């Protein structure tokens, strides 16, 4: 059941969720800029750097099913606030880390701690906003994430000489505590919107979701497109720009800003037009088909150096805005009471993909460089493999039909 909130309360709810997702996305992508400092200080290989960064995705992904059940049973206010306290602790552990293992442990704590930031927001929107506004609200919350990604690029790069990467994580730890308090004080009581299923019934419903053909058609695309984009944005875009395009770190960070500005513009466009398009019969699945076709074309242009850097990276970010529509598209095939469980199942696939792609690129690069291949060529092979997997995952979307409008 959905109860529509008053405009002022609705704004407070949105801002509270937006702050949480802003922090989550900042933490997801910040290693792209601090990776040279981490490598220089700790002497990490490409595979170690990929594994260290991707522990966030591993912990985040493993948490998704329990988080989905918890959100449906207890609501986002309590679940997300508690987890954000863990994220703050993880940032402190990372700031204190002196070796690979403590840094990886802190990174994993962060991943677990922010694992409800997006799904909690989507659950709250499903509970407190009308159905026709879901695409718009999803676009706006993703725009908050894009702002976090922007903060993690040039602003963090400019801050590093002053506070170092450890100081950045101390600031993040303090911010996490503040946002957790805002979650408790800024969100309404969600008792009327929580599931009354027993734990056994909730677990059984998760099994049904993963066996459903409707879910499986979205699973591969979520892993390859959403996960692949997160792996590039969160780590490998900067090494690509430095080694393939020959840019210095500051210039590479500039193009990371371009990517993130493109993502922000795309999310704002979905937010501004989503409700209007929904009323005209344009569904999340339709946006995914169009956006993913564009992403494949842009990525091919990047791999084969067929386009200038600025429009290519801006368009990649812009088109990535359709990634978030996969949560709504998949959830529309299931009862609303299962919303958080379906959306977290999709998110699990996305973060499993991000973990595999982020670490996998590092493994491929190390293997090819060990055989004498140049860094630029090795990165080209790795990204080419990712694009091939994305093409294969795109095909099932054309064998899926959206349900009637009332189910969206």
N, C-alpha and C positions, 0 to 999 in steps of 0.2 A: 504494500500500500504506500502511495506517495502523498505526503501532506505538503502543500505549497506554503513557503514561509513568506513573511512580509519583506518588502524590498530592503529595509535597513538590516534586518536579521540576515537576509540572504547575502548582502554584501559582507557582513561580518564573517559569515560562514566561509564565503569564498576566499577572503583575504587570509583567514587562518590556515585554510588548506594550502593556499598559494605559497605562504611562507615556508611551510613544511616541504612542499615539492621543490621550491627554489633551492633550499638547502640540500635536498636529496640530489638534485641534478648537478649542483656545484661540486659535491663530493664525488659524484660519478665520473666527472670529466677533468677534475683538477690535475690528475696525474699526467695528462698530456703535456702540460706546461712545466711541471716540476720534474718530469722524467730525466732530463739531462742532469739536473742537480743530484737526483737519486743515484743515477748511474755513476756519476763522477765520485760521489762520496762513498758508495757501497761497492763499486766495481761489478755491477750486475751485467749479465749477458742479456741478449734480446729475449731469450726464453724465460729467464728469471724475471725480467721486467714485466713481460706479458703475464706471467703467472701471479706476480705480486699484485698487479693492478686488477687482474681478473678474479682475485679472491672476493672482491666486492660482489661481482656478479654471481659467483658460486653461492655465497652465503645468502644473497638476496633471492636467488632462484630457489634454493632449498627451502626458504621460509615461506614461499608463496602459498602453498596449499594450507599449512597451518594458519597463516595470516588470513586467507580467505574464509576459512571456517570461523576463526575468531571474530572477524569483522561482521559476518552474518549473525553470529550468536551474541556478541557484546557491543557491537557498534564501533565506529571509527574514533570517537572521543577518547575512550579508555585505551584502546589497542594502540593507536598511533602515538599518543602521548607517552605511554610506557616505553615503546620501542625507541622513541627519540632520545630518551634518557640513555639508552644503551648506545645509540649513535654518538652522543656527546662523550661517553666514556671511551668509545673506540677511537675517536679523534684524539683524545688525550694520550691513549696508548701509542698511537701512530706518532704523535709529536715527541714522545719519549724514546721511541724505538732506536736501537743502535745496530740492528742486524736484520737479515731477511726475515727470520721467523717472527720476531715481535712486530715488525711492520706488517707482515701478512696477517697476523692475528688481529692487529688493530684495524686493518682494512676489512677483514671479515666481520668484525663487530660493527663497523660502520654500515656494511651492506645489510646485515640483519636489522640494524637499528632504523634504517630508512625504508625498509621493505614494505611498509604500509602507506607511505606518503602519497603515492598516486592512487592505489587501489582504495585507500580510505577516503580520498576525495571523491572518487567515482561512486563509491557506495553512498556517501553523504549526498551527492547530487541526485542519485537515483531515489533517495528517500525524501529529499526536501525540495526538489525542482520538478516541473512537469516534463513529460516524456519528450515533447518537441524541442525542448531546450538542451537535451543531453549532448548533442554534437557541439553546440556552441560552448557549453560549459567545459566540455572536454578540451576544445580548442584553447579556451582561455587558461585553463589550469596548465596545459602543456606550454603555453606562452610563458607562464611563471617559471617553468623548468628551463625554457630557453634563456631567460634572464640569468638563471643560475649558471648555465653553460657559458654565457657571455662573461659573467663575473670571473669564471675560472680560466679565462683566456688572457687577454691583454692586461686587465686590472691585476690579476694575480702575478703575471710576469713582471709588472711594474713594482709590485709590492715585495717581490723576492729579495732584491738587494737591501731592503730595509729590515725585514723581519725574518727572512729565510723561510724555507718550506716548513720548518717546525713551528715557527710563529704563526704561519697561515693556519695550521691545524689547531693551535691553541685558540685562535679567534673562532674557528668553526665549532670547537667544543663549547665555548661560551654561548654561541648563537643557538646551538642545539638545546641547551638548557632553557633559554628564553622561549623558544618556539614550543617546547613541551608544556611550559606553564600556560602559554596562550591557548594551546589545545584544550586544556582542562577548563579554562575560564571562558573561552570564546565560542565553544560549540554547544548546541542545545542537547537536552537529554534525548537519547536515541532509543529509549526502552520500547516505544511503540513500533520501532522499525527493525527489531532484532528477531532472528529466527528462533522458533520454539522447538526445532528438531533436536532429538537426542544426538549425542556424539556419534553413536553407531550409525544413525540415519544420515548424519552429515558426511561421514566417511564413505558410506555407500553411494551417496549422491556424487561425490568426487569421482569414484570409479566409473559411474555412469557417464559423467562428462568426458572422461578420457577415452571411453570406448565409443563415444558418439561420432558418427561420420561428419556431422555438422561441425564439431570441434576440430577434428583431425584435418579438415580442409584449411583451417586457419593456422594450424600449429606450425607447419613447415615455413609458411610465409613469415610468421612472427619470429621464428628463430633466425631465418636468413636475412630478412629485410630489417626488422627492428633491431635484432641482435647484431647484425653486421654493421648497421649505422652506428650503434652505440660503441662498438669496438673501434671503429675509425675515429669517431668523435672523441672518445675517451682516452685514446692512446696513439693509434697508428697514423692519424692524419698528419701530425707534426713530423714524425720521422719520414713520411712520404714526401712532404713538402721540402724537407731539408736535404734528403738524399736523392730523390728523383728530380726535383725542380731546382735544387742547388741553393735554397734559401738559408739565411741565418735564422737563429731561433726567434729573434724579435719579429722578423718578417713572416716566418711560419706562423707564429702566434697571431699575427694580423689576419692571416687567411683563416685561422680557426675562428676569429671574430666574425669574418665574412660568412662562414658556414653557420655560425650560431645566430647571426642576424637574419640570415635566410630562414632558418628554422623558426625564429620568433615571428617573422612576417607571415610565414605559412600558418602558424598556429593562430595568430591574430585574425588572419583571413577566414580560417575555419570558424573561429569564434564569432566573427562578425556576420558571416553568411550561413552558418550551419543551420540555424532555426529556419531561415527563409528557404534554403534548399530542401530541408526536411519536409516542409509544408508543400513543396512542389514535387515531392516524390523521389528526390535524390537521397539515396540511402548510404550508410557508411561503406557498404561493400562497393558501391559504384565509385566512391572517392578512392578506395584502395586500388581498384583496377587501374584507374587513370594515373594516380600518383606513382604506383610501382612501375608502370610502363615508362614514365618519365625518368624515374630514378635509374632504371637500367640503361637508358640512353645516355644519361649524364655520366654514370660510372664508366661506361665504355669510352666516352670521350676523355675522361681523366686517365684511364689506363693507357690509351693509345695517343694521348697528348693531342687531341683533336680540337680543343677549345681553350681560349684564354683562361687563366686561373680564376680571376674574379667571378665571371658569370658561371663557370662550372661549379665552384664550391658554393656560391650563393644559391644556385638552383638545386643543388643536392640537399642543402638545408631546407629550402622552401618546400620541396616535394616530400621531404621526410615527415612533414606534418600529418600525412595520412596514416603514419604508423599507429597513432593512438586510436584511429577508427576501428582497428581490429578488435579492441575490447568490446565496443558497442556492437560490431557486426556479429561476433561470436555469441555474445550474451543475448542477442535478439532471438536466438533459436531456442532459448531455455526460459523457464518460469522466472519472474522477477525475484522471487525469494532466493534463487541461486546466483544472483548477479555477482556478488563478491567472489564466489567460488569459481564461476566461469571466467571472470576477468583475471583472477589471480592464476588460473590455469594457463591462460594465454600469456600472462606475464612470465610465468615459469618458463615457457618455451622461449620467450624473448631473451631472458637472462641466461638460460642455458646456451642459447645461440651466441650471446655476447661473450660468455666465458670461453666457449669452444673457439670462436673466431679470434678473440683477442690473444689467447694462448697459442692457438693453432698457427696464426700468422708468425708469431715469434719462433715456433718450432720449425716452420717451413723456411723462414729466413736463415736461421742458424744452420739448418741442414744444407741449404743451397750454398751458403757462404763457405761452409766447411769443404764443399766440393770445388771451390774456386770462383763461384759466381759473384759478381759485384753486388753491393747492397741494393742499388737501384733496381737492377734486374730481378733480384730475389723478391723484393717488394712487389714488383710488377707481376710476377708469377703468382704470388700469394693473393693479391687482389683479383687477378683474373680467375682464380679458382673460386673465390667468393662470389663473383658475378655469375659464374656458371651455375652455382648452387641456387642463387636467387632466381635465375630463369626457370629452373626446374620447380622451385617452390611456388612460382607465380601461376603455373598452369592450373592447379586445382581450383583457383578462385573463379575460373570461367565455368566450372561445373557446379557452382554454388548459386542458389537463388535466395534473395532476401525474403524473410517471412512477411506476412501482412503488416502494414504500417502500424497497427495497434500493438504489435509485439516489440517494436524497436525501443 
